[in-house]
Amino acid sequence: MSALREVPLREHDKAIALLTAGAARARAGAGGLVLVRGATGTGRTTVLETAAEDAAAHGMRVLRARCAPGDAEVPFAAVFRLLGLEAVCEPSGPSGGERQQAARLWQVLCSYAGESPLLVAVDDVHLADAPSHRWLVESARRIGRSNLPVLLAVTERSQYDVDPPPLHFTHTLSRALVHTHTLAPLTAQAAAALVRARFPGAPRPWTERCVRASAGSPLLLHALLEDLDGLGDPGRRPVPETTAALYPGAYPAAVSWWLDSAGPATAVVARTLAVLDEEWEGTADGPAGSAEELGGLLAGLAGADPARVTGWLTATTGLGLLRTEPGGRPRYAHPLLRDAVLAGVPAVRRRALHRTAAEVMLHGGAPADTVARQLLLSGPVGETWTSGVLQAAASLAVRDGRVADAVAFLRRALDEPLPVERRQRLLTELGSLDAASPGSSSGIPRLTEALRLPAAPQDRVRAAVALGTALAGRGEARAAVELLRSLGGQFGDRPDLLTTLHSASALLSDQDQAVRREVYGWLCEIAEHAPEQSGPAIRVLLLRYAATAGRASAAEAMRQVRELLAEPADPLTEPFLLGTAATVAQWADELDEAERLVERGLAGQRPDLLHPMHEALLNTRADIVAARGAYVRLTGEPPLLKDAEPTNVHAHTLIALVELGRTAEARRFADGVDLRNAPDSWELNRFLYARGVQRAAVGDPAGALHDFLECGRRQSAREVVSPVVTPWRTAAAECRLALGEPEEALALAEEELRLARVWGTPRTVGRALRVLGTVTGGHRGLELTEEAVHLLRSAPPATEPELVAALIAQGRMLITGEEGSRARECLREAAGRAERLGAVRWGTLAEEALREGGARRITARTGADSLTAGELRVARLAAEGRTNTDIADLLHLARRTVETHLTSTYKKLGIRRRTQLGQTLGLD
């Protein structure tokens, strides 16, 4: 391939100046040798042609020859071409001798020099045939010792190759006879200037991608720009990452020429690296962490000398064709360059290289993940070791949260020979991961296949539980339960497996109220008529059911829970026991115990097996956080709303936003959840309750009442009547009272108090007493609120939000009874407790009541109104995206002062992140 003519480059200036000075000396009668060296594509030919044009312009005769690989078969081929003697003088035969022929050619050169000064320009001298090479070296020596007006200008490729290089042109020459310059690769600035010269309007990111793809080579850059120009609309279309998108193909041709120039061994190594680099693209890790390690791998795959390969990696990185990753691994500078190198490797060869690479890495002790990435592109190997490596890599990926990687490894493992039992377990794991991945539709088919394969009973049960969980997650709770019940008939002699299937059925039935009634109906029958089939897991589930139905007290429930936890548990049923026990403990306000059970349950979960208790444990964890009143924590990572179905976490987040006083944000959040097509589940009921809280907080009692009553209707249909889950009756009673319906409010409040006393925790009873007192009014109402306050003062610390609400209710009752001093005392206590909790809404209500009770103006201690002028100025600048240093400079403050203001602001606003400032302050 011919070198492209380029515009003058700054990187060429010194070489051209050296040649120009040499030509001037030759014209003055002092000839010599100038050697221009450089890697392929750095512009050696361009420099030589520029010098030739300048010499001709100054009256010198220019003799030109470009050496080529084909010259090797013809002695003196390059010299004959140089002197223009092809048609005049034939190479001498064996009898003529090389020395005599060389002497005659020297005489020809001298005769030319006698006519006019000469520039003898020899390009790519490293490709000259051996006699020509020796003649040129000897001629350089003679010219340097004589007064011939001849400048011998020679270019030579000087690039580190895998093949050992031949001796350099000047190897036997005295340094005094040679003027040498080595061309450097293009700098990023020079390459960018060339791009802008070709495409003046190109945006900076596009220019930078062109620079990376050119890898410091003028040859590659000009070829790339030619192709991009051919695509049309350059600068606006993205720089391609594959050569298939280029036209007319100058860039891949230039890369191919670069590889051919490097020699066969280098080309093999370069293409092998491209094959490996194909797998690394988009990954954080590869098979080697340094040039030395990668050099050893490439040498093994290409059959080359490891030291030479490592040297080539280092040299090529220095030229810009490779770049070093943060971990030290060399990679091609741009995907387009890698693809152009890869174009010369057939698909069969690529797969074979990946397979060999996997084997070499495995024997070298590389991590399973690294070996598995090669196997992803190797095609089936047909050996048993491959599936083990892939499954091990999948386990590591799951542990690290890289689910997509784990799925890819397991899918690939299915292509290898597997015993049927291992295939069944692999399908269960893969189906579980697929089913849990958004947008995947292959989870249920894979789990169905796993269930059909012969396997150990416990493995079949695991597959069935995973499949049932996947079906319920798709809104098919009945199908899930029917599947598990049908399988139960096969394990009549295995109570542990039956208990697992029944427990899973109970948990999954929560997604459908009709199915739930049916499942708990036959579970109760089993417990009554076949108690041997009701292990601890079933009994704790029935205990939970009794609690929600208003037929159990917290004290008795916790006594039974602790007894059940003390019994031996089967590994398959233990997750159901722990998770359900954690739920009951949370309802009983035994939050520390509930938290320990949740963490214990989660620690026993396998992330590669779909299990209904995993989501249940996470929901209980969120319930515990909400019960503690940790509102800021609940809003720290708000769940996504786009196309979201309502979940328990959505409900808690919405209530937390309301309690933190972030009313506008709460409304947007509530509006972002579409309930029109929401599945009929307990999570929908919780969100209805939460939306009712949000509507009531903004003064919409009618809308709130609708949500609370709908929540109650749905809960009652599920036989969930206890206020321990959703205290919808007291919430609806407050709305009825606000709407002027005191009789209906009283009936709701009385019923909730009756049910709350059954469960018997201070939280539920205190809330019911507080609301009933508010609805009842008068002296009796004050007594009820005082009873609520007294009960909640002796309750666990987590019930603090209910105590604040009870104190406010008591304070208002005292104001109505004209006991202003006592009222203000209650309300000030409520305001102080609310501030410590970060419960902005309750704090605001307490201060409003204080003002109504005749208290002096109350300074806001939380919310946006509580910010000082200095805090507000700092917060506004931070919300605009300015750094602490920027703010300090703008306001002439110490950086520490800025940090103090922001810390105080976060606390007052109930937020944890800088990014929440704009929305909380109403600036978005």
TARA-V458530 format. One record per residue. N is the residue number from 1. RES is the residue in one letter. SS is DSSP state (@ for helix, = for strand, . for the rest). OMEGA is omega in degrees with one decimal (NA if undefined). BURIAL is + if it has 9 or more other ideal C-beta (glycine too) atoms within 8 Angstrom, else -. Layout:
n: (N/N)
res: (RES/RES)
ss: (SS/SS)
omega: (OMEGA/OMEGA)
burial: (BURIAL/BURIAL)
This chain:
n: (1/2/3/4/5/6/7/8/9/10/11/12/13/14/15/16/17/18/19/20/21/22/23/24/25/26/27/28/29/30/31/32/33/34/35/36/37/38/39/40/41/42/43/44/45/46/47/48/49/50/51/52/53/54/55/56/57/58/59/60/61/62/63/64/65/66/67/68/69/70/71/72/73/74/75/76/77/78/79/80/81/82/83/84/85/86/87/88/89/90/91/92/93/94/95/96/97/98/99/100/101/102/103/104/105/106/107/108/109/110/111/112/113/114/115/116/117/118/119/120/121/122/123/124/125/126/127/128/129/130/131/132/133/134/135/136/137/138/139/140/141/142/143/144/145/146/147/148/149/150/151/152/153/154/155/156/157/158/159/160/161/162/163/164/165/166/167/168/169/170/171/172/173/174/175/176/177/178/179/180/181/182/183/184/185/186/187/188/189/190/191/192/193/194/195/196/197/198/199/200/201/202/203/204/205/206/207/208/209/210/211/212/213/214/215/216/217/218/219/220/221/222/223/224/225/226/227/228/229/230/231/232/233/234/235/236/237/238/239/240/241/242/243/244/245/246/247/248/249/250/251/252/253/254/255/256/257/258/259/260/261/262/263/264/265/266/267/268/269/270/271/272/273/274/275/276/277/278/279/280/281/282/283/284/285/286/287/288/289/290/291/292/293/294/295/296/297/298/299/300/301/302/303/304/305/306/307/308/309/310/311/312/313/314/315/316/317/318/319/320/321/322/323/324/325/326/327/328/329/330/331/332/333/334/335/336/337/338/339/340/341/342/343/344/345/346/347/348/349/350/351/352/353/354/355/356/357/358/359/360/361/362/363/364/365/366/367/368/369/370/371/372/373/374/375/376/377/378/379/380/381/382/383/384/385/386/387/388/389/390/391/392/393/394/395/396/397/398/399/400/401/402/403/404/405/406/407/408/409/410/411/412/413/414/415/416/417/418/419/420/421/422/423/424/425/426/427/428/429/430/431/432/433/434/435/436/437/438/439/440/441/442/443/444/445/446/447/448/449/450/451/452/453/454/455/456/457/458/459/460/461/462/463/464/465/466/467/468/469/470/471/472/473/474/475/476/477/478/479/480/481/482/483/484/485/486/487/488/489/490/491/492/493/494/495/496/497/498/499/500/501/502/503/504/505/506/507/508/509/510/511/512/513/514/515/516/517/518/519/520/521/522/523/524/525/526/527/528/529/530/531/532/533/534/535/536/537/538/539/540/541/542/543/544/545/546/547/548/549/550/551/552/553/554/555/556/557/558/559/560/561/562/563/564/565/566/567/568/569/570/571/572/573/574/575/576/577/578/579/580/581/582/583/584/585/586/587/588/589/590/591/592/593/594/595/596/597/598/599/600/601/602/603/604/605/606/607/608/609/610/611/612/613/614/615/616/617/618/619/620/621/622/623/624/625/626/627/628/629/630/631/632/633/634/635/636/637/638/639/640/641/642/643/644/645/646/647/648/649/650/651/652/653/654/655/656/657/658/659/660/661/662/663/664/665/666/667/668/669/670/671/672/673/674/675/676/677/678/679/680/681/682/683/684/685/686/687/688/689/690/691/692/693/694/695/696/697/698/699/700/701/702/703/704/705/706/707/708/709/710/711/712/713/714/715/716/717/718/719/720/721/722/723/724/725/726/727/728/729/730/731/732/733/734/735/736/737/738/739/740/741/742/743/744/745/746/747/748/749/750/751/752/753/754/755/756/757/758/759/760/761/762/763/764/765/766/767/768/769/770/771/772/773/774/775/776/777/778/779/780/781/782/783/784/785/786/787/788/789/790/791/792/793/794/795/796/797/798/799/800/801/802/803/804/805/806/807/808/809/810/811/812/813/814/815/816/817/818/819/820/821/822/823/824/825/826/827/828/829/830/831/832/833/834/835/836/837/838/839/840/841/842/843/844/845/846/847/848/849/850/851/852/853/854/855/856/857/858/859/860/861/862/863/864/865/866/867/868/869/870/871/872/873/874/875/876/877/878/879/880/881/882/883/884/885/886/887/888/889/890/891/892/893/894/895/896/897/898/899/900/901/902/903/904/905/906/907/908/909/910/911/912/913/914/915/916/917/918/919/920/921/922/923/924)
res: (M/S/A/L/R/E/V/P/L/R/E/H/D/K/A/I/A/L/L/T/A/G/A/A/R/A/R/A/G/A/G/G/L/V/L/V/R/G/A/T/G/T/G/R/T/T/V/L/E/T/A/A/E/D/A/A/A/H/G/M/R/V/L/R/A/R/C/A/P/G/D/A/E/V/P/F/A/A/V/F/R/L/L/G/L/E/A/V/C/E/P/S/G/P/S/G/G/E/R/Q/Q/A/A/R/L/W/Q/V/L/C/S/Y/A/G/E/S/P/L/L/V/A/V/D/D/V/H/L/A/D/A/P/S/H/R/W/L/V/E/S/A/R/R/I/G/R/S/N/L/P/V/L/L/A/V/T/E/R/S/Q/Y/D/V/D/P/P/P/L/H/F/T/H/T/L/S/R/A/L/V/H/T/H/T/L/A/P/L/T/A/Q/A/A/A/A/L/V/R/A/R/F/P/G/A/P/R/P/W/T/E/R/C/V/R/A/S/A/G/S/P/L/L/L/H/A/L/L/E/D/L/D/G/L/G/D/P/G/R/R/P/V/P/E/T/T/A/A/L/Y/P/G/A/Y/P/A/A/V/S/W/W/L/D/S/A/G/P/A/T/A/V/V/A/R/T/L/A/V/L/D/E/E/W/E/G/T/A/D/G/P/A/G/S/A/E/E/L/G/G/L/L/A/G/L/A/G/A/D/P/A/R/V/T/G/W/L/T/A/T/T/G/L/G/L/L/R/T/E/P/G/G/R/P/R/Y/A/H/P/L/L/R/D/A/V/L/A/G/V/P/A/V/R/R/R/A/L/H/R/T/A/A/E/V/M/L/H/G/G/A/P/A/D/T/V/A/R/Q/L/L/L/S/G/P/V/G/E/T/W/T/S/G/V/L/Q/A/A/A/S/L/A/V/R/D/G/R/V/A/D/A/V/A/F/L/R/R/A/L/D/E/P/L/P/V/E/R/R/Q/R/L/L/T/E/L/G/S/L/D/A/A/S/P/G/S/S/S/G/I/P/R/L/T/E/A/L/R/L/P/A/A/P/Q/D/R/V/R/A/A/V/A/L/G/T/A/L/A/G/R/G/E/A/R/A/A/V/E/L/L/R/S/L/G/G/Q/F/G/D/R/P/D/L/L/T/T/L/H/S/A/S/A/L/L/S/D/Q/D/Q/A/V/R/R/E/V/Y/G/W/L/C/E/I/A/E/H/A/P/E/Q/S/G/P/A/I/R/V/L/L/L/R/Y/A/A/T/A/G/R/A/S/A/A/E/A/M/R/Q/V/R/E/L/L/A/E/P/A/D/P/L/T/E/P/F/L/L/G/T/A/A/T/V/A/Q/W/A/D/E/L/D/E/A/E/R/L/V/E/R/G/L/A/G/Q/R/P/D/L/L/H/P/M/H/E/A/L/L/N/T/R/A/D/I/V/A/A/R/G/A/Y/V/R/L/T/G/E/P/P/L/L/K/D/A/E/P/T/N/V/H/A/H/T/L/I/A/L/V/E/L/G/R/T/A/E/A/R/R/F/A/D/G/V/D/L/R/N/A/P/D/S/W/E/L/N/R/F/L/Y/A/R/G/V/Q/R/A/A/V/G/D/P/A/G/A/L/H/D/F/L/E/C/G/R/R/Q/S/A/R/E/V/V/S/P/V/V/T/P/W/R/T/A/A/A/E/C/R/L/A/L/G/E/P/E/E/A/L/A/L/A/E/E/E/L/R/L/A/R/V/W/G/T/P/R/T/V/G/R/A/L/R/V/L/G/T/V/T/G/G/H/R/G/L/E/L/T/E/E/A/V/H/L/L/R/S/A/P/P/A/T/E/P/E/L/V/A/A/L/I/A/Q/G/R/M/L/I/T/G/E/E/G/S/R/A/R/E/C/L/R/E/A/A/G/R/A/E/R/L/G/A/V/R/W/G/T/L/A/E/E/A/L/R/E/G/G/A/R/R/I/T/A/R/T/G/A/D/S/L/T/A/G/E/L/R/V/A/R/L/A/A/E/G/R/T/N/T/D/I/A/D/L/L/H/L/A/R/R/T/V/E/T/H/L/T/S/T/Y/K/K/L/G/I/R/R/R/T/Q/L/G/Q/T/L/G/L/D)
ss: (./././././././././@/@/@/@/@/@/@/@/@/@/@/@/@/@/@/@/@/@/././././=/=/=/=/=/=/=/./././././@/@/@/@/@/@/@/@/@/@/@/@/@/@/./././=/=/=/=/=/=/././@/@/@/@/@/./././@/@/@/@/@/@/@/././././././././././././././@/@/@/@/@/@/@/@/@/@/@/@/@/@/@/@/@/@/././=/=/=/=/=/=/./@/@/@/././@/@/@/@/@/@/@/@/@/@/@/@/@/@/@/@/././././=/=/=/=/=/=/=/=/./././././././././././././././././@/@/@/=/=/=/=/=/./././././@/@/@/@/@/@/@/@/@/@/@/./././././@/@/@/@/@/@/@/@/@/@/@/./././@/@/@/@/@/@/@/@/@/@/@/@/@/@/./././././././././././@/@/@/././././@/@/@/@/@/@/@/@/@/@/@/@/@/./@/@/@/@/@/@/@/@/@/@/@/@/@/@/@/@/@/././././././././././@/@/@/@/@/@/@/@/@/@/@/@/./././@/@/@/@/@/@/@/@/@/@/@/@/@/@/././=/=/=/./././././=/=/=/././@/@/@/@/@/@/@/@/././././@/@/@/@/@/@/@/@/@/@/@/@/@/@/@/@/@/././././@/@/@/@/@/@/@/@/././././././././@/@/@/@/@/@/@/@/@/@/@/@/@/@/@/@/./././@/@/@/@/@/@/@/@/@/@/@/././././././@/@/@/@/@/@/@/@/@/@/@/@/@/@/@/@/@/././././././@/@/@/@/@/@/@/@/@/@/././././@/@/@/@/@/@/@/@/@/@/@/@/@/@/@/@/@/./././@/@/@/@/@/@/@/@/@/@/@/@/@/@/@/./././@/@/@/@/@/@/@/@/@/@/@/@/@/@/@/@/@/./@/@/@/@/@/@/@/@/@/@/@/@/@/@/@/@/@/./@/@/@/././@/@/@/@/@/@/@/@/@/@/@/@/@/./././././@/@/@/@/@/@/@/@/@/@/@/@/@/././././@/@/@/@/@/@/@/@/@/@/@/@/@/@/@/@/@/./././@/@/@/@/@/@/@/@/@/@/@/@/@/././././././././@/@/@/@/@/@/@/@/@/@/@/@/@/@/@/@/./././@/@/@/@/@/././././././././././././@/@/@/@/@/@/@/@/@/@/@/@/./././@/@/@/@/@/@/@/@/@/././././././././././@/@/@/@/@/@/@/@/@/@/@/@/@/@/@/@/./././@/@/@/@/@/@/@/@/@/@/@/@/@/@/@/@/@/././././././././././@/@/@/@/@/@/@/@/@/@/@/./././@/@/@/@/@/@/@/@/@/@/@/@/@/@/@/@/@/@/././@/@/@/@/@/@/@/@/@/@/@/@/@/@/@/./@/@/@/@/@/@/@/@/@/@/@/@/@/@/@/@/./././@/@/@/@/@/@/@/@/@/@/@/@/@/@/@/@/@/@/@/@/./././@/@/@/@/@/@/@/@/@/@/@/@/@/@/@/@/@/@/././@/@/@/@/@/@/@/@/@/@/@/@/@/./././././././././././@/@/@/././@/@/@/@/@/@/@/@/@/@/@/././././@/@/@/@/@/@/@/@/./././@/@/@/@/@/@/@/@/@/@/@/@/@/@/@/././././@/@/@/@/@/@/@/./././.)
omega: (-179.9/176.3/-179.9/174.4/-174.7/170.1/-179.6/179.5/177.2/179.6/-179.9/-170.9/-176.5/-179.9/179.9/178.6/179.1/178.6/179.9/178.5/178.2/178.7/178.5/178.4/179.4/178.8/178.3/176.3/179.7/-178.1/180.0/-177.3/170.4/-179.5/177.2/-178.3/178.4/178.6/178.0/175.9/-179.1/173.3/178.8/-178.4/179.6/178.6/-178.0/179.9/176.7/178.2/179.9/179.2/179.7/-179.9/179.4/179.3/178.6/172.8/178.9/172.8/-176.8/173.0/-174.5/170.4/174.4/-177.5/-176.6/-179.3/-178.1/-179.4/-171.2/-175.7/-174.7/178.8/178.1/-178.7/-177.7/-178.3/177.4/-180.0/-179.2/-176.0/179.3/-173.4/-175.8/-175.6/-174.4/-170.8/178.5/176.3/-178.8/176.8/-179.3/-176.7/-176.3/-179.8/-177.7/-176.2/-179.9/179.8/179.3/-179.8/179.5/-179.5/175.7/178.7/177.6/-179.6/-179.9/179.5/176.7/-178.6/177.9/-178.5/-179.8/175.6/-174.6/162.5/178.7/-173.7/-178.8/-178.4/177.9/-176.6/179.3/179.0/-177.1/173.0/-172.3/178.8/178.2/-179.2/179.7/179.7/-179.0/177.2/-179.6/178.7/177.7/179.4/-178.6/-179.0/-179.1/-177.9/-176.4/177.4/179.1/178.8/-175.1/170.0/175.0/-178.8/-172.4/171.3/-177.4/177.2/179.7/-178.3/-178.5/178.4/178.5/174.5/175.9/-173.8/171.4/177.9/179.9/-177.4/-174.5/-173.4/-176.0/-176.9/174.7/178.8/-178.8/-177.1/-168.8/167.7/-172.5/172.0/177.3/-179.2/178.5/173.4/176.4/169.9/178.8/-179.6/-179.8/179.4/178.8/178.5/178.0/178.7/-179.0/177.7/-179.8/-177.8/-172.6/-175.6/-175.4/177.7/-174.5/179.9/179.7/177.2/-179.1/178.6/175.1/-179.8/179.2/-178.4/179.8/173.1/176.3/-177.0/175.1/179.1/-178.2/-178.3/-178.7/176.7/179.0/-178.8/176.2/179.4/-179.3/176.5/179.8/179.8/-176.4/179.5/-178.8/-179.5/179.1/172.6/178.6/175.1/-175.4/175.0/175.9/-178.1/178.8/-178.2/-175.5/174.6/9.5/177.7/179.4/-176.6/178.2/177.3/178.6/178.1/178.5/179.0/176.6/179.6/179.4/-178.8/-175.0/-179.5/-173.6/-178.1/178.4/179.6/179.1/179.8/-179.6/-179.5/175.7/176.1/179.1/178.0/178.9/-179.4/176.6/179.9/-176.2/-172.6/178.9/179.1/-177.2/-176.5/179.9/-173.7/-177.1/-177.7/-179.6/178.6/-178.9/-179.4/178.9/177.9/177.9/178.6/-179.5/179.6/178.6/-179.2/-175.6/-178.5/-176.5/179.1/-177.8/-179.3/179.4/-179.7/177.9/176.5/179.2/178.2/-179.8/-178.1/-177.6/174.1/177.8/178.2/-179.9/179.6/173.6/173.6/-177.1/176.0/179.3/179.5/178.4/-176.9/176.5/176.9/177.3/-171.7/-178.0/178.7/179.2/177.5/178.5/-178.7/178.4/176.3/-176.8/-176.5/-179.4/-177.4/178.2/-177.3/-179.9/179.5/179.1/-179.3/179.3/178.7/178.8/178.7/179.8/178.3/179.4/-179.5/179.7/-179.7/-179.3/179.7/178.4/177.4/179.4/177.6/-178.6/-179.4/-179.3/178.5/-177.0/180.0/174.6/-179.3/177.7/-175.5/-175.4/-168.8/-178.7/179.2/178.0/179.1/-170.5/-176.8/-175.0/-178.7/177.3/178.5/-177.2/178.9/176.3/178.5/178.6/179.0/178.0/-179.1/177.9/179.4/-177.6/179.4/178.7/-172.8/-179.3/176.9/-179.3/178.5/179.8/-179.6/-177.8/176.2/179.2/-179.5/178.9/179.6/-176.6/179.1/-178.4/169.1/-172.6/179.8/178.5/178.0/-179.9/179.7/179.6/179.2/177.8/179.3/-178.1/178.4/178.4/-179.6/178.6/-177.6/-179.7/-177.7/179.6/175.6/-179.2/179.9/-174.7/-176.5/-176.8/176.1/-179.9/179.0/175.9/177.2/178.9/-178.6/-178.4/-177.3/175.5/-178.5/175.5/-176.5/-177.9/177.4/177.1/178.2/177.1/178.9/-179.1/178.9/178.6/179.8/177.6/178.3/178.8/179.6/179.1/178.0/177.3/178.9/-178.3/-177.2/-179.9/178.4/179.8/-178.3/179.1/177.0/-177.1/179.0/-179.4/179.5/-178.1/179.3/-179.2/-174.2/-179.8/-178.9/-179.2/-179.1/-178.8/179.7/176.6/179.1/178.5/-179.0/179.1/179.5/177.9/178.7/-179.2/-177.3/-177.8/180.0/178.0/-178.4/-177.0/-172.4/179.9/179.4/-179.7/179.5/-179.6/-175.9/-178.8/174.4/-178.9/173.3/177.1/177.4/178.6/-179.0/-178.4/-171.6/179.5/-175.2/179.0/177.8/-178.3/177.1/-178.4/-178.0/179.4/-177.7/178.9/174.9/178.0/175.0/176.7/179.9/179.3/179.6/-179.5/179.3/177.4/-176.7/-179.5/175.9/-179.5/-177.8/179.8/178.9/-179.1/176.3/-179.1/179.3/-178.2/176.2/-179.5/179.0/-179.5/179.4/175.4/-177.9/176.0/-178.9/-178.8/-177.5/-176.5/179.1/179.3/178.8/-177.4/-176.7/179.9/176.5/178.4/179.3/179.6/179.5/178.5/177.4/-178.5/-178.1/170.0/-166.2/178.5/178.3/178.5/-179.4/177.6/179.0/178.0/-178.4/176.9/179.0/179.6/179.2/179.7/-179.7/173.4/-177.5/179.3/176.2/179.5/-176.1/-176.4/-176.6/179.5/179.0/179.4/178.3/178.4/177.7/177.9/176.0/178.2/177.5/-179.5/179.0/179.5/-179.8/178.4/-177.8/-179.5/-171.8/-179.0/179.0/-178.4/-178.5/-177.6/178.9/-176.7/-179.3/179.5/-177.4/-174.0/179.3/-173.6/166.3/-176.5/178.7/176.6/179.5/174.9/-178.0/-179.6/179.8/-179.4/179.4/179.4/178.1/178.1/-177.7/178.4/178.2/-179.1/-168.9/-179.3/178.4/179.0/-179.5/178.0/-179.8/-179.9/-179.5/-177.9/179.0/-177.8/-178.3/-173.5/-178.8/-177.6/178.4/-179.4/-176.0/177.8/179.9/174.6/-179.6/178.8/180.0/175.6/177.7/-179.2/179.2/174.8/176.6/-179.2/-179.2/178.3/-177.5/-179.2/174.9/177.0/-176.0/-179.4/177.9/179.1/-179.4/177.9/-178.6/-178.4/-179.7/177.8/175.1/-179.9/179.2/-177.9/178.8/179.5/177.6/177.3/-177.1/174.5/-175.1/-178.1/177.9/-178.0/-177.7/178.7/-178.2/-172.7/-176.6/180.0/178.0/178.4/179.3/178.3/178.0/178.0/-179.8/179.7/-179.3/177.8/179.6/-172.9/-177.9/177.8/178.6/-178.8/-179.3/179.3/-177.3/179.8/179.7/179.2/178.9/178.4/-179.1/179.7/-179.8/175.8/179.9/166.0/177.4/179.9/-178.0/-176.0/-178.6/-179.7/178.4/-178.7/177.3/-178.7/-177.7/178.2/177.9/178.8/-178.4/-176.9/179.7/177.3/-177.2/179.6/178.3/178.3/178.2/-179.3/180.0/177.1/176.6/178.6/-179.7/-179.4/-179.6/-175.2/176.9/-178.8/-176.8/176.3/-177.4/-176.8/-179.8/-177.3/179.4/178.5/176.8/177.9/-179.7/179.5/177.8/178.1/178.8/178.2/179.1/179.7/178.8/178.5/176.8/179.1/178.7/176.4/173.6/-171.7/-176.2/177.9/-178.8/-178.2/177.4/178.0/-174.2/176.3/176.5/179.3/-179.3/179.4/179.0/179.4/179.5/179.1/178.3/-170.6/-179.4/-173.0/-177.2/-179.5/176.5/178.3/179.2/178.8/-178.7/175.0/179.2/177.0/179.0/178.0/-179.6/174.7/178.3/175.6/-176.7/-178.3/176.4/-180.0/-179.0/175.3/-178.8/-176.7/-178.4/-178.0/-176.7/173.2/-180.0/179.2/178.6/-178.7/178.4/-179.8/-178.1/179.9/178.9/177.8/179.1/177.6/178.2/-179.6/179.1/178.2/178.9/177.7/-178.2/179.5/179.3/-177.2/-175.0/179.8/178.6/170.2/179.8/178.8/178.4/177.7/-179.5/179.1/178.0/-177.8/178.0/178.2/-179.6/179.4/-177.7/-178.1/-177.9/179.9/179.8/-177.2/-173.8/177.7/-177.2/-179.9/-175.2/-175.0/-178.3/-177.8/179.6/-179.7/-177.7/-177.2/NA)
burial: (-/-/+/+/-/+/-/-/+/-/+/+/+/-/+/+/-/+/+/+/-/+/+/+/+/+/+/-/-/-/+/+/+/+/+/+/+/+/+/+/+/+/+/+/+/+/+/+/+/+/+/+/-/+/+/+/-/+/-/+/+/+/+/-/+/-/+/-/-/-/+/-/-/-/+/+/+/+/+/+/+/+/+/-/+/-/-/-/-/-/-/+/-/-/-/-/-/+/-/+/+/+/-/+/+/+/-/+/+/+/-/+/+/-/-/+/+/+/+/+/+/+/+/+/+/+/-/+/+/-/+/+/+/+/+/+/+/+/+/+/+/+/+/+/-/-/-/+/+/+/+/+/+/+/+/+/+/-/+/-/+/+/+/-/-/-/-/-/+/+/-/-/+/-/-/-/+/+/+/+/+/-/+/-/+/+/+/-/-/+/+/+/-/+/+/+/-/-/+/-/-/+/-/-/-/+/+/+/+/+/+/+/+/+/+/+/+/+/+/+/+/+/+/+/+/+/+/+/+/+/+/-/-/+/+/-/+/-/+/+/-/-/+/-/-/+/-/-/+/+/+/+/+/+/+/+/+/+/+/-/-/+/+/-/+/+/+/+/+/+/+/+/+/+/+/+/+/+/+/+/-/-/-/-/-/+/+/+/-/-/+/-/+/+/+/+/+/+/+/+/+/+/-/+/-/+/-/+/+/+/+/+/+/+/+/+/+/-/+/+/+/+/+/+/+/-/-/-/+/+/+/+/+/+/+/+/+/+/+/+/+/+/+/-/+/-/-/-/+/+/+/+/+/+/+/+/+/+/-/+/+/+/-/-/-/-/-/+/+/+/+/+/+/+/+/+/+/+/-/-/+/-/-/-/-/+/+/-/+/+/+/+/+/+/+/+/+/+/-/-/-/-/+/-/+/+/+/+/+/+/-/+/+/+/-/+/-/+/-/+/+/+/+/+/+/+/+/+/+/+/+/+/+/+/+/-/+/-/-/+/-/-/+/+/+/+/+/+/+/+/+/-/+/-/+/-/+/-/+/+/+/+/+/+/+/+/+/+/+/+/+/+/-/-/-/-/+/-/-/+/+/-/+/+/+/-/+/+/-/-/+/-/-/-/-/+/+/+/+/+/+/+/+/+/+/+/+/+/+/+/+/+/+/-/+/+/+/+/+/+/-/-/+/+/-/+/+/-/-/-/-/-/+/+/+/+/+/+/+/+/+/+/+/+/+/+/+/+/+/+/-/+/-/+/-/-/+/+/-/+/+/-/-/+/+/-/-/-/+/+/-/+/+/+/+/+/+/+/+/+/+/+/+/+/+/+/+/+/+/+/+/-/-/+/+/-/+/+/-/+/+/+/-/-/+/-/-/+/+/+/+/+/+/+/-/+/+/+/+/+/+/+/+/+/+/+/+/-/+/-/+/+/-/+/+/-/-/-/+/-/-/-/-/+/-/+/+/+/+/+/+/+/+/+/+/+/+/+/+/+/+/+/+/-/+/+/+/-/+/+/-/-/+/-/-/-/-/+/-/-/+/+/+/+/+/+/+/+/+/+/+/+/+/+/+/+/+/-/-/-/+/-/+/+/+/+/+/+/+/+/+/+/-/+/+/+/-/+/+/+/+/+/+/+/+/+/+/+/+/+/+/+/+/+/+/+/+/-/+/-/-/+/-/+/+/+/-/+/+/+/+/+/+/-/+/+/+/+/+/+/+/+/+/+/+/+/+/+/+/+/+/+/+/+/+/+/-/-/-/+/+/+/+/+/+/+/+/+/+/-/+/+/-/-/+/-/-/+/+/+/+/+/+/+/+/+/+/+/+/+/+/+/+/+/+/-/-/-/-/+/-/-/+/+/-/+/+/+/+/+/+/-/+/+/+/-/+/+/+/+/+/+/+/+/+/+/+/-/+/+/+/-/+/-/+/-/-/+/-/-/-/+/+/-/-/+/+/-/-/-/+/+/+/+/+/+/+/+/+/-/-/-/-/+/-/+/+/+/-/-/+/-/+/-/+/-/+/+/+/-/+/+/-/+/+/+/-/+/+/+/+/-/-/-/-/+/+/+/+/+/+/-/-/-)
